[in-house]
Amino acid sequence: MQTVELDKTGKIYVPKEIQQKMSGKEYYILVMPDGNVILHKVTKVKNPLKTFSGILKTKKSISQLRAEARQTAEQEVLEDVRRH
């Protein structure tokens, strides 16, 4: 296992030997509640949540996850508007 570093601007530097094993240029970044980060290659799918469904440890349906994500996003927008 290798480590990566963040620079002052928040860029992640991936070692060359790992870059060579990575295919594609776009990745989803998933930050778990415990702070762990997962990179997942972007594939052109109609429903990106299905891409993560095997990673998530939940019994919730995709539609439930989507509704919760929408609700969370709306709450964050409202909180941001109230702050400004």
N, CA, C and O atoms as a printed pandas DataFrame, in Angstrom:
     atom_number atom_name residue_name chain_id  residue_number  x_coord  y_coord  z_coord
0              1         N          MET        A               1    0.853   -1.168    0.000
1              2        CA          MET        A               1    0.000    0.000    0.000
2              3         C          MET        A               1    0.900    1.233    0.000
3              4         O          MET        A               1    1.903    1.286    0.713
4              5         N          GLN        A               2    0.533    2.203   -0.796
5              6        CA          GLN        A               2    1.299    3.437   -0.858
6              7         C          GLN        A               2    0.477    4.593   -0.315
7              8         O          GLN        A               2   -0.745    4.509   -0.197
8              9         N          THR        A               3    1.173    5.669    0.011
9             10        CA          THR        A               3    0.483    6.859    0.496
10            11         C          THR        A               3    0.505    7.926   -0.583
11            12         O          THR        A               3    1.345    7.905   -1.482
12            13         N          VAL        A               4   -0.431    8.857   -0.478
13            14        CA          VAL        A               4   -0.484   10.012   -1.371
14            15         C          VAL        A               4   -0.453   11.259   -0.513
15            16         O          VAL        A               4   -0.697   11.204    0.692
16            17         N          GLU        A               5   -0.153   12.380   -1.138
17            18        CA          GLU        A               5   -0.072   13.630   -0.400
18            19         C          GLU        A               5   -1.001   14.667   -1.007
19            20         O          GLU        A               5   -1.285   14.651   -2.205
20            21         N          LEU        A               6   -1.465   15.563   -0.159
21            22        CA          LEU        A               6   -2.239   16.722   -0.586
22            23         C          LEU        A               6   -1.320   17.930   -0.551
23            24         O          LEU        A               6   -0.558   18.105    0.400
24            25         N          ASP        A               7   -1.387   18.773   -1.587
25            26        CA          ASP        A               7   -0.595   20.000   -1.529
26            27         C          ASP        A               7   -1.441   21.115   -0.913
27            28         O          ASP        A               7   -2.568   20.876   -0.479
28            29         N          LYS        A               8   -0.904   22.311   -0.879
29            30        CA          LYS        A               8   -1.592   23.446   -0.258
30            31         C          LYS        A               8   -2.918   23.773   -0.927
31            32         O          LYS        A               8   -3.821   24.316   -0.291
32            33         N          THR        A               9   -3.038   23.441   -2.217
33            34        CA          THR        A               9   -4.266   23.757   -2.942
34            35         C          THR        A               9   -5.276   22.612   -2.897
35            36         O          THR        A               9   -6.366   22.724   -3.458
36            37         N          GLY        A              10   -4.919   21.511   -2.231
37            38        CA          GLY        A              10   -5.831   20.387   -2.114
38            39         C          GLY        A              10   -5.683   19.348   -3.212
39            40         O          GLY        A              10   -6.477   18.411   -3.284
40            41         N          LYS        A              11   -4.687   19.498   -4.061
41            42        CA          LYS        A              11   -4.457   18.504   -5.120
42            43         C          LYS        A              11   -3.845   17.247   -4.518
43            44         O          LYS        A              11   -3.000   17.308   -3.625
44            45         N          ILE        A              12   -4.291   16.117   -5.027
45            46        CA          ILE        A              12   -3.777   14.833   -4.583
46            47         C          ILE        A              12   -2.746   14.355   -5.601
47            48         O          ILE        A              12   -3.005   14.348   -6.805
48            49         N          TYR        A              13   -1.587   13.960   -5.109
49            50        CA          TYR        A              13   -0.541   13.441   -5.985
50            51         C          TYR        A              13   -0.491   11.927   -5.856
51            52         O          TYR        A              13   -0.188   11.384   -4.794
52            53         N          VAL        A              14   -0.799   11.253   -6.971
53            54        CA          VAL        A              14   -0.838    9.799   -7.009
54            55         C          VAL        A              14    0.486    9.303   -7.585
55            56         O          VAL        A              14    0.914    9.774   -8.639
56            57         N          PRO        A              15    1.143    8.350   -6.904
57            58        CA          PRO        A              15    2.406    7.836   -7.413
58            59         C          PRO        A              15    2.265    7.278   -8.836
59            60         O          PRO        A              15    1.222    6.739   -9.208
60            61         N          LYS        A              16    3.327    7.419   -9.610
61            62        CA          LYS        A              16    3.314    7.048  -11.018
62            63         C          LYS        A              16    2.911    5.586  -11.232
63            64         O          LYS        A              16    2.150    5.287  -12.152
64            65         N          GLU        A              17    3.409    4.679  -10.401
65            66        CA          GLU        A              17    3.068    3.264  -10.585
66            67         C          GLU        A              17    1.584    2.986  -10.367
67            68         O          GLU        A              17    1.041    2.043  -10.944
68            69         N          ILE        A              18    0.925    3.794   -9.544
69            70        CA          ILE        A              18   -0.524    3.660   -9.380
70            71         C          ILE        A              18   -1.238    4.300  -10.567
71            72         O          ILE        A              18   -2.218    3.747  -11.067
72            73         N          GLN        A              19   -0.759    5.456  -11.025
73            74        CA          GLN        A              19   -1.352    6.120  -12.191
74            75         C          GLN        A              19   -1.378    5.176  -13.387
75            76         O          GLN        A              19   -2.358    5.143  -14.131
76            77         N          GLN        A              20   -0.321    4.419  -13.571
77            78        CA          GLN        A              20   -0.229    3.518  -14.713
78            79         C          GLN        A              20   -1.274    2.407  -14.650
79            80         O          GLN        A              20   -1.660    1.863  -15.685
80            81         N          LYS        A              21   -1.728    2.071  -13.459
81            82        CA          LYS        A              21   -2.746    1.032  -13.286
82            83         C          LYS        A              21   -4.159    1.586  -13.397
83            84         O          LYS        A              21   -5.119    0.831  -13.555
84            85         N          MET        A              22   -4.282    2.907  -13.313
85            86        CA          MET        A              22   -5.601    3.540  -13.370
86            87         C          MET        A              22   -5.986    3.767  -14.830
87            88         O          MET        A              22   -5.182    4.249  -15.628
88            89         N          SER        A              23   -7.205    3.421  -15.163
89            90        CA          SER        A              23   -7.685    3.691  -16.517
90            91         C          SER        A              23   -8.739    4.779  -16.440
91            92         O          SER        A              23   -9.516    4.831  -15.487
92            93         N          GLY        A              24   -8.767    5.630  -17.420
93            94        CA          GLY        A              24   -9.723    6.726  -17.420
94            95         C          GLY        A              24   -9.157    7.959  -16.760
95            96         O          GLY        A              24   -8.155    7.907  -16.046
96            97         N          LYS        A              25   -9.823    9.074  -17.016
97            98        CA          LYS        A              25   -9.357   10.349  -16.476
98            99         C          LYS        A              25  -10.280   10.917  -15.417
99           100         O          LYS        A              25   -9.885   11.800  -14.656
100          101         N          GLU        A              26  -11.508   10.419  -15.360
101          102        CA          GLU        A              26  -12.472   10.960  -14.395
102          103         C          GLU        A              26  -12.818    9.912  -13.355
103          104         O          GLU        A              26  -13.017    8.737  -13.663
104          105         N          TYR        A              27  -12.882   10.374  -12.111
105          106        CA          TYR        A              27  -13.202    9.494  -10.995
106          107         C          TYR        A              27  -14.203   10.180  -10.072
107          108         O          TYR        A              27  -14.152   11.392   -9.861
108          109         N          TYR        A              28  -15.108    9.378   -9.530
109          110        CA          TYR        A              28  -15.972    9.870   -8.457
110          111         C          TYR        A              28  -15.155    9.778   -7.179
111          112         O          TYR        A              28  -14.331    8.877   -7.024
112          113         N          ILE        A              29  -15.382   10.700   -6.278
113          114        CA          ILE        A              29  -14.736   10.606   -4.971
114          115         C          ILE        A              29  -15.853   10.493   -3.941
115          116         O          ILE        A              29  -16.763   11.320   -3.889
116          117         N          LEU        A              30  -15.761    9.467   -3.138
117          118        CA          LEU        A              30  -16.780    9.190   -2.140
118          119         C          LEU        A              30  -16.117    9.294   -0.772
119          120         O          LEU        A              30  -15.205    8.528   -0.462
120          121         N          VAL        A              31  -16.570   10.237    0.042
121          122        CA          VAL        A              31  -16.030   10.409    1.388
122          123         C          VAL        A              31  -16.991    9.716    2.348
123          124         O          VAL        A              31  -18.158   10.090    2.463
124          125         N          MET        A              32  -16.486    8.723    3.018
125          126        CA          MET        A              32  -17.297    7.937    3.935
126          127         C          MET        A              32  -17.450    8.690    5.260
127          128         O          MET        A              32  -16.651    9.577    5.559
128          129         N          PRO        A              33  -18.468    8.346    6.056
129          130        CA          PRO        A              33  -18.684    9.032    7.337
130          131         C          PRO        A              33  -17.470    8.973    8.264
131          132         O          PRO        A              33  -17.269    9.874    9.078
132          133         N          ASP        A              34  -16.666    7.926    8.146
133          134        CA          ASP        A              34  -15.490    7.807    9.016
134          135         C          ASP        A              34  -14.273    8.548    8.462
135          136         O          ASP        A              34  -13.195    8.511    9.055
136          137         N          GLY        A              35  -14.450    9.226    7.314
137          138        CA          GLY        A              35  -13.358   10.001    6.731
138          139         C          GLY        A              35  -12.569    9.277    5.668
139          140         O          GLY        A              35  -11.762    9.900    4.977
140          141         N          ASN        A              36  -12.775    7.972    5.510
141          142        CA          ASN        A              36  -12.102    7.240    4.441
142          143         C          ASN        A              36  -12.601    7.741    3.099
143          144         O          ASN        A              36  -13.749    8.166    2.969
144          145         N          VAL        A              37  -11.725    7.688    2.098
145          146        CA          VAL        A              37  -12.052    8.183    0.766
146          147         C          VAL        A              37  -11.931    7.044   -0.231
147          148         O          VAL        A              37  -10.976    6.269   -0.194
148          149         N          ILE        A              38  -12.909    6.951   -1.122
149          150        CA          ILE        A              38  -12.900    5.932   -2.166
150          151         C          ILE        A              38  -12.947    6.636   -3.512
151          152         O          ILE        A              38  -13.790    7.504   -3.734
152          153         N          LEU        A              39  -12.039    6.263   -4.413
153          154        CA          LEU        A              39  -12.073    6.751   -5.790
154          155         C          LEU        A              39  -12.699    5.665   -6.635
155          156         O          LEU        A              39  -12.357    4.490   -6.499
156          157         N          HIS        A              40  -13.613    6.050   -7.507
157          158        CA          HIS        A              40  -14.286    5.090   -8.374
158          159         C          HIS        A              40  -14.315    5.656   -9.778
159          160         O          HIS        A              40  -14.791    6.772   -9.989
160          161         N          LYS        A              41  -13.812    4.900  -10.739
161          162        CA          LYS        A              41  -13.743    5.373  -12.115
162          163         C          LYS        A              41  -15.134    5.724  -12.641
163          164         O          LYS        A              41  -16.092    4.976  -12.447
164          165         N          VAL        A              42  -15.226    6.865  -13.306
165          166        CA          VAL        A              42  -16.491    7.297  -13.898
166          167         C          VAL        A              42  -16.768    6.436  -15.120
167          168         O          VAL        A              42  -15.940    6.312  -16.023
168          169         N          THR        A              43  -17.930    5.860  -15.121
169          170        CA          THR        A              43  -18.404    5.158  -16.303
170          171         C          THR        A              43  -19.684    5.839  -16.731
171          172         O          THR        A              43  -20.444    6.331  -15.897
172          173         N          LYS        A              44  -19.917    5.868  -17.993
173          174        CA          LYS        A              44  -21.096    6.551  -18.511
174          175         C          LYS        A              44  -22.316    5.659  -18.312
175          176         O          LYS        A              44  -22.633    4.812  -19.146
176          177         N          VAL        A              45  -22.987    5.871  -17.188
177          178        CA          VAL        A              45  -24.189    5.115  -16.860
178          179         C          VAL        A              45  -25.338    6.086  -16.632
179          180         O          VAL        A              45  -25.125    7.263  -16.342
180          181         N          LYS        A              46  -26.533    5.590  -16.764
181          182        CA          LYS        A              46  -27.699    6.449  -16.571
182          183         C          LYS        A              46  -27.937    6.751  -15.097
183          184         O          LYS        A              46  -28.471    7.808  -14.759
184          185         N          ASN        A              47  -27.549    5.844  -14.227
185          186        CA          ASN        A              47  -27.807    6.015  -12.799
186          187         C          ASN        A              47  -26.518    5.808  -12.013
187          188         O          ASN        A              47  -26.190    4.674  -11.664
188          189         N          PRO        A              48  -25.772    6.890  -11.725
189          190        CA          PRO        A              48  -24.497    6.755  -11.026
190          191         C          PRO        A              48  -24.614    6.117   -9.641
191          192         O          PRO        A              48  -23.658    5.497   -9.175
192          193         N          LEU        A              49  -25.757    6.253   -8.976
193          194        CA          LEU        A              49  -25.888    5.645   -7.658
194          195         C          LEU        A              49  -25.763    4.130   -7.714
195          196         O          LEU        A              49  -25.298    3.506   -6.760
196          197         N          LYS        A              50  -26.177    3.539   -8.828
197          198        CA          LYS        A              50  -26.037    2.092   -8.967
198          199         C          LYS        A              50  -24.572    1.691   -8.977
199          200         O          LYS        A              50  -24.221    0.585   -8.565
200          201         N          THR        A              51  -23.713    2.593   -9.452
201          202        CA          THR        A              51  -22.285    2.324   -9.486
202          203         C          THR        A              51  -21.757    2.112   -8.074
203          204         O          THR        A              51  -20.892    1.264   -7.859
204          205         N          PHE        A              52  -22.268    2.873   -7.110
205          206        CA          PHE        A              52  -21.807    2.779   -5.732
206          207         C          PHE        A              52  -22.611    1.793   -4.898
207          208         O          PHE        A              52  -22.260    1.542   -3.745
208          209         N          SER        A              53  -23.675    1.229   -5.447
209          210        CA          SER        A              53  -24.553    0.403   -4.626
210          211         C          SER        A              53  -23.834   -0.799   -4.028
211          212         O          SER        A              53  -24.186   -1.229   -2.929
212          213         N          GLY        A              54  -22.843   -1.352   -4.709
213          214        CA          GLY        A              54  -22.101   -2.472   -4.157
214          215         C          GLY        A              54  -21.146   -2.070   -3.057
215          216         O          GLY        A              54  -20.742   -2.910   -2.254
216          217         N          ILE        A              55  -20.778   -0.808   -3.005
217          218        CA          ILE        A              55  -19.835   -0.314   -2.006
218          219         C          ILE        A              55  -20.565    0.041   -0.712
219          220         O          ILE        A              55  -20.059   -0.199    0.384
220          221         N          LEU        A              56  -21.746    0.609   -0.851
221          222        CA          LEU        A              56  -22.498    1.079    0.308
222          223         C          LEU        A              56  -23.045   -0.090    1.118
223          224         O          LEU        A              56  -23.598   -1.041    0.565
224          225         N          LYS        A              57  -22.886   -0.008    2.409
225          226        CA          LYS        A              57  -23.415   -1.035    3.309
226          227         C          LYS        A              57  -24.770   -0.563    3.818
227          228         O          LYS        A              57  -24.883   -0.075    4.942
228          229         N          THR        A              58  -25.788   -0.708    2.995
229          230        CA          THR        A              58  -27.120   -0.251    3.371
230          231         C          THR        A              58  -28.170   -1.145    2.733
231          232         O          THR        A              58  -27.929   -1.780    1.706
232          233         N          LYS        A              59  -29.312   -1.182    3.348
233          234        CA          LYS        A              59  -30.428   -1.938    2.790
234          235         C          LYS        A              59  -31.435   -1.009    2.124
235          236         O          LYS        A              59  -32.509   -1.438    1.704
236          237         N          LYS        A              60  -31.071    0.277    2.032
237          238        CA          LYS        A              60  -31.963    1.252    1.417
238          239         C          LYS        A              60  -31.932    1.089   -0.092
239          240         O          LYS        A              60  -30.917    0.706   -0.673
240          241         N          SER        A              61  -33.062    1.387   -0.711
241          242        CA          SER        A              61  -33.130    1.317   -2.171
242          243         C          SER        A              61  -32.442    2.537   -2.779
243          244         O          SER        A              61  -32.178    3.530   -2.101
244          245         N          ILE        A              62  -32.162    2.432   -4.066
245          246        CA          ILE        A              62  -31.553    3.545   -4.785
246          247         C          ILE        A              62  -32.452    4.776   -4.699
247          248         O          ILE        A              62  -31.959    5.891   -4.525
248          249         N          SER        A              63  -33.758    4.585   -4.819
249          250        CA          SER        A              63  -34.672    5.735   -4.763
250          251         C          SER        A              63  -34.660    6.379   -3.378
251          252         O          SER        A              63  -34.783    7.599   -3.268
252          253         N          GLN        A              64  -34.515    5.581   -2.322
253          254        CA          GLN        A              64  -34.418    6.148   -0.973
254          255         C          GLN        A              64  -33.122    6.938   -0.821
255          256         O          GLN        A              64  -33.126    8.039   -0.271
256          257         N          LEU        A              65  -32.016    6.381   -1.306
257          258        CA          LEU        A              65  -30.735    7.085   -1.235
258          259         C          LEU        A              65  -30.784    8.389   -2.009
259          260         O          LEU        A              65  -30.268    9.409   -1.554
260          261         N          ARG        A              66  -31.411    8.355   -3.191
261          262        CA          ARG        A              66  -31.524    9.554   -4.022
262          263         C          ARG        A              66  -32.352   10.622   -3.297
263          264         O          ARG        A              66  -31.991   11.799   -3.296
264          265         N          ALA        A              67  -33.461   10.207   -2.683
265          266        CA          ALA        A              67  -34.321   11.153   -1.965
266          267         C          ALA        A              67  -33.582   11.764   -0.776
267          268         O          ALA        A              67  -33.693   12.963   -0.518
268          269         N          GLU        A              68  -32.828   10.933   -0.055
269          270        CA          GLU        A              68  -32.060   11.451    1.075
270          271         C          GLU        A              68  -30.967   12.408    0.613
271          272         O          GLU        A              68  -30.722   13.427    1.258
272          273         N          ALA        A              69  -30.316   12.092   -0.490
273          274        CA          ALA        A              69  -29.271   12.969   -1.020
274          275         C          ALA        A              69  -29.874   14.307   -1.433
275          276         O          ALA        A              69  -29.294   15.360   -1.166
276          277         N          ARG        A              70  -31.027   14.270   -2.079
277          278        CA          ARG        A              70  -31.702   15.505   -2.500
278          279         C          ARG        A              70  -32.088   16.334   -1.275
279          280         O          ARG        A              70  -31.899   17.550   -1.260
280          281         N          GLN        A              71  -32.628   15.675   -0.250
281          282        CA          GLN        A              71  -33.029   16.381    0.964
282          283         C          GLN        A              71  -31.816   17.008    1.652
283          284         O          GLN        A              71  -31.882   18.152    2.100
284          285         N          THR        A              72  -30.726   16.277    1.736
285          286        CA          THR        A              72  -29.504   16.803    2.345
286          287         C          THR        A              72  -28.985   18.006    1.572
287          288         O          THR        A              72  -28.593   19.011    2.165
288          289         N          ALA        A              73  -28.982   17.901    0.238
289          290        CA          ALA        A              73  -28.513   19.012   -0.596
290          291         C          ALA        A              73  -29.390   20.246   -0.383
291          292         O          ALA        A              73  -28.880   21.361   -0.271
292          293         N          GLU        A              74  -30.693   20.049   -0.328
293          294        CA          GLU        A              74  -31.609   21.177   -0.108
294          295         C          GLU        A              74  -31.349   21.818    1.254
295          296         O          GLU        A              74  -31.337   23.043    1.365
296          297         N          GLN        A              75  -31.143   21.006    2.288
297          298        CA          GLN        A              75  -30.858   21.538    3.621
298          299         C          GLN        A              75  -29.562   22.338    3.625
299          300         O          GLN        A              75  -29.487   23.403    4.239
300          301         N          GLU        A              76  -28.534   21.820    2.934
301          302        CA          GLU        A              76  -27.254   22.528    2.892
302          303         C          GLU        A              76  -27.378   23.863    2.162
303          304         O          GLU        A              76  -26.759   24.848    2.564
304          305         N          VAL        A              77  -28.169   23.902    1.100
305          306        CA          VAL        A              77  -28.384   25.150    0.371
306          307         C          VAL        A              77  -29.094   26.156    1.270
307          308         O          VAL        A              77  -28.703   27.322    1.335
308          309         N          LEU        A              78  -30.137   25.706    1.962
309          310        CA          LEU        A              78  -30.884   26.604    2.847
310          311         C          LEU        A              78  -29.991   27.141    3.965
311          312         O          LEU        A              78  -30.053   28.326    4.291
312          313         N          GLU        A              79  -29.164   26.280    4.552
313          314        CA          GLU        A              79  -28.240   26.721    5.599
314          315         C          GLU        A              79  -27.239   27.730    5.054
315          316         O          GLU        A              79  -26.911   28.712    5.719
316          317         N          ASP        A              80  -26.757   27.484    3.843
317          318        CA          ASP        A              80  -25.806   28.391    3.217
318          319         C          ASP        A              80  -26.451   29.755    2.944
319          320         O          ASP        A              80  -25.826   30.794    3.157
320          321         N          VAL        A              81  -27.701   29.747    2.473
321          322        CA          VAL        A              81  -28.413   30.992    2.200
322          323         C          VAL        A              81  -28.638   31.757    3.499
323          324         O          VAL        A              81  -28.501   32.980    3.524
324          325         N          ARG        A              82  -28.974   31.067    4.559
325          326        CA          ARG        A              82  -29.207   31.732    5.853
326          327         C          ARG        A              82  -27.931   32.373    6.389
327          328         O          ARG        A              82  -27.988   33.426    7.025
328          329         N          ARG        A              83  -26.779   31.748    6.137
329          330        CA          ARG        A              83  -25.501   32.289    6.605
330          331         C          ARG        A              83  -25.106   33.546    5.868
331          332         O          ARG        A              83  -24.385   34.382    6.413
332          333         N          HIS        A              84  -25.566   33.697    4.638
333          334        CA          HIS        A              84  -25.153   34.843    3.817
334          335         C          HIS        A              84  -26.300   35.765    3.701
335          336         O          HIS        A              84  -26.191   36.806    3.053
